[in-house]
Amino acid sequence: MSTYVNMQDGPAQVANTGIQLKALATEFDQQAKGVLAEIKSLEGGKPWGNDETGTTFAASYNQTPASGGTPFSQSLHDELSAAGKPLGVISDAIVNAVANYQVTDVDNSNAINKV
């Protein structure tokens, strides 16, 4: 086993951490989608009201920024609907990096043994 990359508890432990992170990413994604569902439910009832304060809030909440782009309300929906994705990508990268490391380490070890 290579000592160039120091994995104190070994590559299997690092891969296991990536797998645990994937599970947490899935759980986080489900929780965020639950929050989004609650927000959508509340938005449907227009809880801000029709008075001046409520109208001002609704206008700000749904306003497209002066510089263009997505209104805050839509950005909120978009971010919550994919909240777990970045953690899932990181966890996949960890697991794949460890697998590639192990394959490369074995290949290099075999090549050295043939010399």
C-alpha positions in Angstrom: 0.0 0.0 0.0 1.3 3.4 -0.9 2.4 5.8 1.8 2.6 8.8 -0.6 -1.0 9.7 0.2 -1.5 9.4 3.9 -4.9 8.0 4.7 -4.6 7.3 8.5 -7.4 4.8 8.6 -7.0 3.5 5.1 -8.8 4.1 1.8 -11.8 1.9 2.9 -12.5 4.3 5.7 -12.3 7.3 3.4 -14.7 5.6 1.0 -17.0 4.8 3.9 -17.1 8.5 4.8 -18.1 9.2 1.2 -20.9 6.7 1.4 -22.1 8.1 4.7 -22.1 11.6 3.2 -24.2 10.3 0.3 -26.8 9.0 2.7 -26.8 12.4 4.5 -27.1 14.2 1.2 -30.2 12.1 0.4 -31.7 12.8 3.8 -30.9 16.5 3.5 -32.5 16.6 0.1 -35.7 15.0 1.4 -35.9 17.4 4.3 -35.3 20.4 2.0 -38.1 19.2 -0.4 -40.4 18.9 2.7 -39.6 22.5 3.5 -40.3 23.5 -0.1 -43.6 21.7 -0.1 -44.6 23.7 3.1 -43.5 27.0 1.5 -45.5 26.3 -1.6 -48.5 25.4 0.5 -48.2 28.7 2.4 -47.6 30.7 -0.8 -50.8 29.3 -2.3 -52.8 31.0 0.5 -51.0 34.3 0.0 -50.3 34.7 3.7 -48.9 38.2 3.2 -52.4 39.6 2.7 -53.7 42.3 0.4 -52.9 45.3 2.6 -50.1 47.7 1.7 -47.5 45.8 3.6 -48.5 42.5 2.1 -48.6 43.9 -1.4 -45.1 45.4 -0.9 -43.8 42.0 0.4 -45.3 40.1 -2.5 -43.9 42.5 -5.0 -40.4 42.1 -3.5 -40.7 38.4 -3.1 -41.6 37.8 -6.7 -39.6 40.7 -8.2 -37.1 40.0 -10.9 -33.8 41.7 -9.9 -32.9 44.9 -11.8 -29.8 43.2 -13.1 -31.9 40.4 -14.5 -32.0 36.8 -13.4 -34.5 34.9 -11.3 -36.9 36.3 -8.8 -36.1 35.5 -5.1 -39.2 33.3 -4.8 -38.2 31.1 -7.8 -34.5 31.0 -6.7 -35.7 29.7 -3.3 -37.8 27.0 -5.0 -34.9 26.0 -7.3 -32.3 25.8 -4.5 -34.6 23.8 -2.1 -35.6 21.4 -4.9 -32.0 20.4 -5.5 -30.5 21.1 -2.0 -28.8 17.7 -1.6 -27.3 17.5 -5.1 -24.0 19.3 -4.2 -23.4 17.0 -1.3 -24.2 14.0 -3.5 -21.7 15.1 -6.1 -19.0 15.6 -3.4 -19.7 12.1 -2.0 -19.5 10.5 -5.4 -16.2 12.3 -6.0 -14.8 11.0 -2.8 -15.8 7.4 -3.5 -14.6 7.5 -7.1 -11.3 9.2 -6.0 -10.6 6.4 -3.5 -11.5 3.7 -6.1 -9.2 5.3 -8.7 -6.4 5.6 -6.1 -6.7 2.0 -5.2 -6.7 0.8 -8.8 -3.7 3.0 -9.6 -1.9 1.8 -6.5 -2.4 -1.8 -7.4 -1.4 -1.2 -11.1 1.7 0.6 -10.0 2.6 -2.2 -7.5 2.2 -4.8 -10.2 4.3 -2.8 -12.6 7.1 -2.5 -10.0 7.0 -6.2 -9.2 7.5 -7.0 -12.8 10.8 -5.1 -12.9 
